[in-house]
Amino acid sequence: MPSANVTQLPIVVGARLSNVFMQYGGKIYDIELLVPKVRVINVTDKTAQELDTGLTDYLTARARIIDIKYKTNSTVVVRALYIKSGYVVIVRYEIDLSAMTVTVTEETSYNLTWISAWEEISHSAVIPPYLWVAPNKEDSKVHVVNLDDGSDVVFDTFGDSYFVRPSTKYVALNDDIYMMLGRHLSGTGVYLLKLYSHSVVDKGISVGEADARVQIGSITLFYNDVIFPCGGGGVSGSDNDIVLCDHRCNHLGTLDLSALTGWNDVDTMPGFTILAKKTDGNYYALLAVRHSTGSSSPEGRLYWLELQRNGTIVSSQLLHSFAMDDGDKFAVQIKGDYSDRTCVPCIDLRSKKVYTTAYDVEGGTAKGWLVEIDISDVWDNIAEWNRALWFISPLRIPTTLTLSITPL
């Protein structure tokens, strides 16, 4: 079975932000993008540092990645969104790992007067290269912003004051863009949003006693197989689960997390991601949960799971237990609530390891962790990887060509 090595980092890391993985100088780097700073985690050496961006006047430190370009073997360029009061801003980050510097340029900003709260980007999704789908915190309206010219198409969904949550789970079909949607209303489940027809369908799928947190769980992309995971949480004392849906938000199955954990109050906001499909058709996944919600939460856990498509947990292994004293501050970089589509683990195909990060609060102190999971024991069982993850491929081995010339 897989095993985990968990190492405390010298700085606090976010674990549910926007991330870029990169290989440079034979080492793996995990780059976290916040608005005021960039965190560079040397995964190989288990070190980390922060680089200031100089950006100010932001409503939240979170950003949303639009596009990524590996400029040189040491430099990556990232276009991302962040929000100010009344504005959405497109930013160009250029991060040079050889000099360990970041250069930031504000490329474009659009005046959108409805922007006023951090939830409006933390519960939003970018559909590259030109769409930003975001909620208005003040009502149940959805804004679809064209990042090419700043035009904003807005429509109402429920006609009330409970804001909705777009997600990074979406597919384009011939008649519309289908997206998993949630509501900021306790007890509500999974909805299907058809983006261009402005229609919302209640799929009647419960995630438990809280509301559906539709950012939880990375979109899962296999050959001819798409899965939309989703979790519930954010309500103290509520029992919640992970649900699996197809790309039209039809219910495939539910993971019973109270049976797994032994708790009667489970919160899934720390994260969930399906990693791979097995040769027998089952799936391998990582799950992070916390015992209830709030500062009284005593424990967070990271599990390795084998699942069936209907949500049945075939086997499980507790990789690590985090002894917390503030459960609201526990997350793992496996697509938790509020996270970007890029906030997923990295698979190192050379060493047969999975890399991710975590953060929590222990003894009143915020801590950042590097999590290294050895999956060599199950490697031969893997038939296909989830294409939505980060991958580090084996380095190319140079070939030497020798010519022998014989005179005629």
Secondary structure by P-SEA (a helix, b strand, c coil): cbbbbbbbccccccccccbbbbbcccbbbbbbbcccbbbbbccccccccccccccccccccbbbbcccccccccbbbbbbccccccbbbbbbbbbbccccbbbbbbcccccccccccccccccccccccbbbbbbccccccccccccccbbbbbbbcccccbbbbbcccccccccbbbbbbbcccccccbbbbcccccccccccccccccccccccccccccccbbbbbbbbcccccbbbbbbbbcccccccccccccccccccbbbcccccccccccccccccbbbbbcccccccccbbbbbbbccccccccccccccccccccccccccccccccccccccbbbbcccccbbbbccccccccbbbbbbbbbbccccccccccccccbbbbcccbbbbbbbbbbbcc
